[in-house]
Amino acid sequence: MDTLLLAFGSHGDVHPVLGVGQALVRRGHDVRVMAHPYFQPDIDAAGLSFRPVGADIDVHGLMRHPDLFHRRRGSHVVMNSVLTAVPDFIAGLNAELDARRPDVIVAHLICIGVRWVAQQRRIPLATITLAPPTWFSRLDPVPALQKRRGQFWRAASYAVHPLLRPLIRLLTDGRINRIRRACGFPPERDNLLRDFQSGDVNLGLWSTCFRDAMPDDPPRARICGFTWYDGGARRPSPPELRAFLDDGPPPVVFSLGSAAYHGGAEFYALAAQACGVLGRRGVLLSGAPEYAPRELPAGVMACDYAPFAELLPRAAAVVHHGGIGSTAQTLRAGRPSLLVAHAHDQFNNGLRVERLGAGRMLPRHTLSARRLSAALDALLNDSAAAGAASQLGRKLAREDGAAVAVRHIEDAARRGVRPAAAPPTEPRP
């Protein structure tokens, strides 16, 4: 099977796609990955064939945008970046398809435009969804818009849910239809929802223990399980980190993922203070040396990067920003987590971890040294959270989301392009 994968976003968006790509290769399929050249080293290290697209996009500038992880303005920054790139993205995709037509296309849902081209060229499409909120289920125990714990906020999120689709339509249809016309496609209604929820199969790459199937999920939705790829083949753990881990009790690991660390100097300073106050060993994954504190308490070290699969199982707890990749890796490691949610799906992920009993959430805009120290101390002394996290880790160790996703991709390729499915109706709660 000739398979074309398309990935866009941060490393947290690209790595799960690479995990699926590796699983496809293990099944004997031919795989090409189209992505920004920024990700070519990761794609090469994963043993996959790279095809460039969107080289004019300033990925470094986007990662450093001051509002990228703002709790209100962040979504606008991401969507503006995605939509601005669509014309060049479509041109690059069409050039690749002219050179070699695949049997199936597999694309991250924020690759806006791939659905248009796949439908036009009659190529089966598998859409990858990494986190549950964009399925917008009315029956989800953690509704898409909920950002705070408690019955009041949950009820309020359910109450405004019927306005969600009309609001998305109002905010996005005009701009997307202008882009569609400029690229030679007719206008549509509910463009963004179609891109997020369509495809000949829509693959939810999370475990059913994180969020199970709902009756009002998108047509052809399939929950596969988390997929795993964290770049260890490209960047192994530094020797000094391995020596540190061997030299004392398990540390608390602090990380802001693959993008949020830009501008994270305050977070890492507070992390170092919390370790000093609590007398705990700590590892700060600062992303770059300039974000690590210049002076660290005894028993605390900083390094730019370490593969989560190697480091997190050796942690006492993990403090992270709540991105779906960091959340999944922490759950798999069986360690309790404190999610310092910034923006996007991170609040939703944090509420799900709380619901599972495997950790707690602390919104970034409320963070202080006192709050972080108190929340971390409570987590480290919470035996129920440690037990729930350990149990989830054992369960996730038995799951292989990439292998399940590959079977659905193969089925989509065999079936061929299917008629567009009607959007799910809004069921009563």
RATAVEN-V877675 format. One record per backbone hydrogen bond with DSSP energy under -0.5 kcal/mol. CO is the residue of the C=O (numbers start at 0). NH is the residue of the N-H. If there is no record, write none. Layout:
# RATAVEN-V877675
CO,NH
CO,NH
This chain:
# RATAVEN-V877675
0,2
0,29
1,102
1,103
2,4
2,31
3,105
4,33
5,107
9,12
9,13
10,14
12,16
13,17
14,18
15,19
16,20
17,21
18,22
19,23
20,24
21,25
22,26
23,28
24,27
29,2
30,48
31,4
31,33
32,34
32,50
33,6
34,52
35,38
36,39
38,42
39,43
40,44
41,45
42,47
43,46
48,32
50,34
53,56
56,58
57,61
58,62
59,63
61,64
64,67
66,69
69,73
72,76
73,77
74,78
75,79
76,80
77,81
78,82
79,83
80,84
82,85
84,88
85,89
86,90
87,91
88,92
89,93
90,94
91,95
92,96
93,97
94,98
95,99
102,123
103,3
104,125
105,5
106,127
107,110
109,111
110,113
112,116
113,117
114,118
115,119
116,120
117,121
117,122
118,121
123,104
124,126
124,199
124,200
125,106
126,128
126,202
127,108
128,204
130,133
131,134
132,135
140,142
142,145
149,153
150,154
151,155
152,156
153,157
154,158
155,159
156,160
157,160
159,162
160,163
160,164
161,165
162,166
163,167
164,168
165,169
166,170
167,171
168,172
171,175
172,176
173,177
174,178
175,179
176,180
177,181
178,182
179,184
180,183
189,193
190,194
191,195
192,196
193,197
200,126
200,202
201,203
201,221
202,128
202,204
203,205
203,223
203,224
205,224
206,209
206,210
213,216
217,220
219,201
221,203
221,223
225,400
226,228
230,233
230,234
237,240
237,241
238,242
239,243
240,244
241,245
242,246
243,246
244,247
250,315
250,316
251,282
252,318
253,284
254,320
255,258
255,259
258,261
260,263
263,267
264,268
265,269
266,270
267,271
268,272
269,273
270,274
271,275
272,276
273,277
274,278
274,279
280,251
281,300
282,253
282,284
283,285
283,302
284,255
285,287
287,290
288,291
296,299
298,281
300,283
302,285
302,286
303,286
306,309
306,310
307,311
307,312
310,313
311,314
316,252
317,319
317,337
318,254
319,339
320,341
322,326
323,327
324,328
325,329
326,330
327,331
328,332
329,333
329,334
330,333
335,317
336,338
336,359
337,319
337,339
338,340
338,361
340,363
342,345
344,348
345,349
346,350
347,351
348,352
349,353
350,354
351,355
352,356
352,357
352,358
353,356
357,336
359,338
362,365
363,366
367,371
368,372
369,373
370,374
371,375
372,376
373,377
374,378
375,379
376,380
378,381
380,382
381,385
382,386
383,387
384,388
385,389
386,390
387,391
388,392
389,393
390,394
391,395
392,396
393,397
394,397
395,398
399,403
400,404
401,405
402,406
403,407
404,408
405,409
406,410
407,411
408,412
409,413
410,414
411,415
424,426
